[in-house]
């Protein structure tokens, strides 16, 4: 029996909190690989950890979104430390493959020494950095934007294979010069084992009508659109409850806005929840809300929460954006015009008044999702990894 092939995963984020990384690592372990993870450290977490057989090495850094200078310093320090650690570990563990999950794109170059000694490099570009930069900082600082565009191009060229989350982003990479043969889509659907059995969508109206949204709380995700819609909604829906789950830099502003709009009595800011707890909360909700804004980033985005709601059989009210319509159409989701809180309120009321229509949307969306479940997508992912490991999966 051959010895286990070893893989290292680099992520400027947290493990196991990062659901995409956790799902990928779990798939690798189930397939027989030995996996190490290098990531950031939350205050309560140990620097070195062992989680379900995965060795986790954490940097004494936290991800914080502040000024451009802070942004560059944080990524620069992370890059330096990860380069050092992955190099030391490589000569001890002899990784056959190193997977790097952006952001930043430049993190892929932390693998330069292991790559020179034969390690293959898989780059997971689940977010487009130039569009993220323009969305967060505007089109000023053109020199930095040009640097991001160049780094993206060289990062894709440097990696042995690249994966991303949807065809819209893949097409954008190709338009900017990347090889189409090099890039594969691995959609950000939830892991099947993480999804609890959901409650069926009921046709009878509940006593309290519950709306939910979750994820990082930042301006680009449009949470304020939900809050502006609430005064209109409560005119029609007498007993209404809204759950906003997650943390982020926009939380304080949204909390203040909910008070100004006199709707703080029906809005609950929950904070971060582990996915098993989150899935139970989603299963009790009536509608999932995704008011993502039409920014350069938003136009390319298929939010994780979209697949969470569809997998858990909740109707979804969502901004009408290109990347989302790549996978789901009007027979599956209730679209509203981006940033238009009145249209959002109208579409929520439409679902409230026509629960049978909502049920049809749920069923149609789930049929689409069933063709891209993680148990199917996972095989594509593992096939890419096996190919990088010489077309052999560990036994």
Residue pairs with C-beta under 8 A, 6 or more apart in sequence:
1 395
2 392
2 394
2 395
4 32
4 33
4 34
4 394
5 32
5 33
5 34
5 96
5 97
5 389
5 392
5 394
6 33
6 34
6 35
6 36
6 93
6 94
6 95
6 96
7 28
7 33
7 34
7 35
7 36
7 95
7 96
7 97
7 98
7 99
7 385
8 35
8 36
8 37
8 38
8 86
8 89
8 90
8 93
8 95
8 97
8 98
8 99
9 21
9 24
9 25
9 35
9 36
9 37
9 38
9 98
9 99
9 100
9 101
10 37
10 38
10 39
10 82
10 86
10 98
10 99
10 100
10 101
10 107
10 110
10 111
11 18
11 21
11 37
11 38
11 39
11 40
11 100
11 101
12 39
12 40
12 63
12 75
12 78
12 82
12 101
12 102
12 103
12 104
12 107
13 21
13 39
13 40
13 63
13 101
14 39
14 40
14 41
14 42
14 45
14 63
15 21
15 22
15 25
15 37
15 39
15 51
15 56
15 58
16 22
16 25
16 51
17 42
17 272
17 274
18 39
18 101
19 190
19 191
19 194
19 275
19 304
20 101
20 124
20 126
20 188
20 304
21 37
21 39
21 101
22 191
23 190
23 191
23 194
23 374
24 99
24 124
24 381
25 35
25 37
25 54
26 52
26 191
26 193
27 378
27 381
27 382
28 35
28 382
28 385
29 35
29 52
29 53
29 54
31 382
31 385
31 393
31 394
32 393
32 394
32 395
33 385
33 394
34 93
35 53
35 54
35 55
36 54
36 55
36 56
36 57
36 89
36 93
36 95
37 54
37 55
37 56
37 57
38 57
38 58
38 59
38 82
38 85
38 86
38 89
39 56
39 57
39 58
39 59
40 58
40 59
40 61
40 62
40 63
40 78
41 47
41 58
41 59
41 60
41 61
41 62
42 62
43 62
45 58
46 58
47 57
47 58
47 60
48 55
48 56
48 57
48 58
49 55
49 56
49 58
50 56
57 85
57 89
59 78
59 81
59 82
59 85
61 74
61 77
61 78
61 81
63 74
64 70
64 74
65 71
65 136
65 218
65 248
65 249
68 137
68 141
68 144
75 103
75 104
75 106
75 107
78 107
79 104
79 106
79 107
79 109
79 110
82 107
82 110
83 109
83 110
83 112
83 113
86 98
86 110
86 111
86 114
87 113
87 114
89 95
90 98
90 113
90 114
90 117
90 119
95 114
95 119
96 119
96 120
96 388
96 389
96 390
97 119
97 120
97 121
97 122
97 385
97 388
97 389
98 111
98 114
98 115
98 119
98 120
98 121
98 122
99 121
99 122
99 123
99 124
99 385
100 107
100 108
100 110
100 111
100 121
100 122
100 123
100 124
100 159
101 124
101 126
102 108
102 123
102 124
102 125
102 126
102 127
102 129
102 155
103 127
103 129
103 132
104 129
104 151
105 125
105 129
105 148
105 151
105 152
105 155
106 151
106 155
108 121
108 123
108 155
108 158
108 159
109 155
109 158
111 119
111 121
115 121
120 160
120 161
120 388
120 389
121 158
121 159
121 160
121 161
122 159
122 160
122 161
122 162
122 163
122 384
122 385
122 388
123 155
123 156
123 158
123 159
123 161
123 162
123 163
124 162
124 163
124 164
124 186
125 152
125 155
125 156
125 162
125 163
125 164
125 169
125 173
126 164
126 165
126 188
127 297
128 152
128 169
128 172
128 173
128 297
128 300
129 148
129 151
129 152
130 145
130 148
130 149
130 152
130 296
131 172
131 295
131 296
131 297
131 299
131 300
132 297
133 144
133 145
133 148
134 145
134 295
134 296
134 297
135 220
135 295
135 296
135 297
135 298
136 220
137 144
139 145
149 176
152 173
152 176
153 176
153 177
153 178
156 162
156 173
156 178
156 179
156 182
156 183
157 178
159 182
160 388
161 182
161 184
161 384
161 387
161 388
162 173
162 178
162 182
162 183
162 184
163 183
163 184
163 185
163 186
163 381
163 384
164 170
164 173
164 183
164 184
164 185
164 186
165 185
165 186
165 187
165 188
165 302
166 185
166 187
166 300
166 302
166 323
166 326
166 327
167 185
167 326
168 299
168 300
168 302
168 322
168 323
168 326
169 300
169 323
170 180
170 183
170 185
172 300
173 183
174 180
174 183
184 380
184 384
186 377
186 380
186 381
186 384
187 302
187 307
187 327
187 372
187 377
188 302
188 304
188 307
189 307
189 311
189 369
189 372
189 373
189 374
189 377
190 275
190 279
190 304
190 307
190 308
190 311
190 374
191 374
192 373
192 374
192 375
194 275
194 276
194 279
195 279
195 311
195 312
196 276
196 279
196 280
196 283
196 312
197 283
198 279
198 282
198 283
198 311
198 312
198 313
198 314
199 283
199 284
199 313
200 313
201 313
201 314
201 315
201 355
201 358
201 359
201 362
202 355
203 355
203 356
203 359
204 355
205 352
205 355
206 286
207 239
208 239
208 240
208 241
209 237
209 239
209 240
209 241
209 286
209 287
209 352
210 241
210 242
210 243
210 284
210 285
210 286
210 287
211 226
211 240
211 241
211 242
211 243
211 285
211 286
211 287
211 288
211 289
211 348
212 242
212 243
212 244
212 245
212 281
212 282
212 285
212 287
212 288
212 289
212 314
213 223
213 226
213 243
213 244
213 245
213 288
213 289
213 290
213 291
213 305
214 243
214 244
214 245
214 246
214 273
214 278
214 282
214 305
214 308
215 221
215 245
215 246
215 303
215 304
215 305
216 246
216 247
216 248
217 223
217 244
217 246
217 247
217 248
217 249
217 250
217 251
217 254
218 248
218 249
218 250
219 250
219 293
220 292
220 293
220 295
220 297
220 298
221 291
221 292
221 293
221 303
222 291
222 292
222 293
222 319
222 338
222 339
223 244
223 250
223 254
223 291
224 253
224 254
224 257
225 291
225 293
225 339
225 340
225 341
225 344
226 242
226 244
226 289
226 291
226 341
226 344
227 254
227 257
227 258
227 261
227 263
227 267
228 261
228 341
229 341
229 342
229 344
229 345
229 348
230 240
230 242
230 261
230 263
230 266
230 267
231 261
231 262
231 263
232 341
232 342
232 345
233 240
233 345
233 348
233 349
234 240
234 263
234 266
236 349
236 352
237 348
237 349
237 352
240 266
241 266
241 268
242 263
242 266
242 267
242 268
243 268
243 270
243 281
243 285
244 254
244 267
244 268
244 269
244 270
245 270
245 271
245 272
245 273
245 278
245 281
246 270
246 271
246 272
247 271
247 272
251 269
254 269
255 264
255 269
258 264
258 267
270 281
273 281
278 308
279 308
279 312
282 288
282 308
282 309
282 312
282 314
283 312
283 314
285 314
286 314
286 315
286 352
287 314
287 315
287 316
287 317
287 348
287 351
287 358
288 305
288 306
288 308
288 309
288 314
288 315
288 316
288 317
289 316
289 317
289 318
289 344
289 348
290 303
290 305
290 306
290 309
290 316
290 317
290 318
290 319
291 318
291 319
291 338
291 344
292 298
292 301
292 303
292 318
292 319
292 321
292 338
293 319
293 338
293 339
294 319
294 321
294 338
294 339
298 319
298 321
298 338
299 321
299 322
299 323
300 322
300 323
301 321
301 323
301 324
302 323
302 324
302 326
302 327
306 316
306 318
306 324
306 328
307 369
309 315
309 316
310 316
310 328
310 332
310 365
310 366
310 368
310 369
311 366
311 369
311 373
313 362
313 366
314 362
315 334
315 351
315 358
315 359
315 361
315 362
316 333
316 334
316 361
316 365
317 333
317 334
317 335
317 336
317 344
317 347
317 348
317 351
318 324
318 333
318 334
318 335
318 336
319 335
319 336
319 337
319 338
319 339
320 335
320 336
320 337
320 338
321 338
324 333
325 335
327 368
327 372
328 365
328 368
331 360
331 361
331 364
332 361
332 364
332 365
332 368
333 361
333 365
334 347
334 348
334 350
334 351
334 358
334 361
335 347
336 343
336 344
336 346
336 347
337 343
350 357
351 357
351 358
351 361
382 393
386 392
386 393
